[in-house]
């Protein structure tokens, strides 16, 4: 009889303990929001910044603790909702990031910085962050970048007019210079050079003149040059010269030469490299605007239910 009573009491205690644990689990895992296919729980919010959560629960004034906790919960919940909107929208676009990719990214960070996992954990702890939080951040960064590059960037168009405008407005930030396409005629005799120039004035073709008097079938072609990269003597010689202009005669190393400007590009037209840089900057800015709109539209498409 006594054994039966003790057994019943033990079973009752176990039942009460089980119910208590279930109730505690329900409190810890209370759902604060649903975003598409995902849920955000109390645990998600409090584990995002465990040190901050710990500090809040350490506040002795209950009213103050309640106020601070409510503020932290709202801000963190809004942040996570935005994150999960991106996650759900990216899935619909076929963009995903695997756990393995995140792990590889973390390894790359450690290798590039020459630190161990333990050292990384210590650095994160100083910033009140956990490894889980850090991996989540990396995952969302990769995901956001992929959405921009794979989904949105192909829709962005950059025109030549936009590039020209950007270069003019940001010339002081770019390495820009006037560009000249040059040809050269050089002869050992000054008089012979003067005759060649007379022929050029009548003929009008610098290529034919160079071929006839210097025997250069390529017409003395030198190529494209940036004005600012030339030495001071050449700058003085070519200053103010444009397409079709010819320089004064210059004596150099026992020879006499003139330079002919085949083509001229204003510095604001930019080199291929400068134009590519400008196009990239414009595309990045446009993609950011498109991304913000995509995110705004996603918030309207993805069902978000707050339960907090």
Secondary structure as the mmCIF struct_conf table of DSSP 4:
data_model
#
loop_
_struct_conf.conf_type_id
_struct_conf.id
_struct_conf.beg_label_comp_id
_struct_conf.beg_label_asym_id
_struct_conf.beg_label_seq_id
_struct_conf.end_label_comp_id
_struct_conf.end_label_asym_id
_struct_conf.end_label_seq_id
HELX_RH_AL_P HELX_RH_AL_P1 UNK A 2 UNK A 28
TURN_TY1_P TURN_TY1_P1 UNK A 29 UNK A 29
STRN STRN1 UNK A 31 UNK A 35
TURN_TY1_P TURN_TY1_P2 UNK A 36 UNK A 37
STRN STRN2 UNK A 38 UNK A 41
HELX_RH_AL_P HELX_RH_AL_P2 UNK A 42 UNK A 48
TURN_TY1_P TURN_TY1_P3 UNK A 49 UNK A 49
HELX_RH_AL_P HELX_RH_AL_P3 UNK A 50 UNK A 57
TURN_TY1_P TURN_TY1_P4 UNK A 58 UNK A 58
BEND BEND1 UNK A 60 UNK A 60
HELX_RH_AL_P HELX_RH_AL_P4 UNK A 62 UNK A 92
TURN_TY1_P TURN_TY1_P5 UNK A 93 UNK A 94
HELX_RH_AL_P HELX_RH_AL_P5 UNK A 99 UNK A 113
TURN_TY1_P TURN_TY1_P6 UNK A 114 UNK A 114
HELX_RH_AL_P HELX_RH_AL_P6 UNK A 117 UNK A 126
TURN_TY1_P TURN_TY1_P7 UNK A 127 UNK A 128
HELX_RH_AL_P HELX_RH_AL_P7 UNK A 131 UNK A 146
HELX_RH_PI_P HELX_RH_PI_P1 UNK A 147 UNK A 152
HELX_RH_3T_P HELX_RH_3T_P1 UNK A 153 UNK A 155
HELX_RH_AL_P HELX_RH_AL_P8 UNK A 160 UNK A 169
TURN_TY1_P TURN_TY1_P8 UNK A 170 UNK A 170
HELX_RH_3T_P HELX_RH_3T_P2 UNK A 171 UNK A 173
BEND BEND2 UNK A 174 UNK A 174
STRN STRN3 UNK A 179 UNK A 187
BEND BEND3 UNK A 188 UNK A 188
HELX_RH_AL_P HELX_RH_AL_P9 UNK A 190 UNK A 203
HELX_RH_AL_P HELX_RH_AL_P10 UNK A 206 UNK A 214
TURN_TY1_P TURN_TY1_P9 UNK A 217 UNK A 220
STRN STRN4 UNK A 221 UNK A 226
HELX_RH_3T_P HELX_RH_3T_P3 UNK A 227 UNK A 229
BEND BEND4 UNK A 230 UNK A 230
HELX_RH_AL_P HELX_RH_AL_P11 UNK A 232 UNK A 238
TURN_TY1_P TURN_TY1_P10 UNK A 239 UNK A 240
TURN_TY1_P TURN_TY1_P11 UNK A 243 UNK A 244
STRN STRN5 UNK A 246 UNK A 246
HELX_LH_PP_P HELX_LH_PP_P1 UNK A 247 UNK A 249
STRN STRN6 UNK A 250 UNK A 252
TURN_TY1_P TURN_TY1_P12 UNK A 253 UNK A 254
STRN STRN7 UNK A 255 UNK A 265
TURN_TY1_P TURN_TY1_P13 UNK A 267 UNK A 269
HELX_RH_AL_P HELX_RH_AL_P12 UNK A 272 UNK A 301
BEND BEND5 UNK A 302 UNK A 302
STRN STRN8 UNK A 304 UNK A 306
#
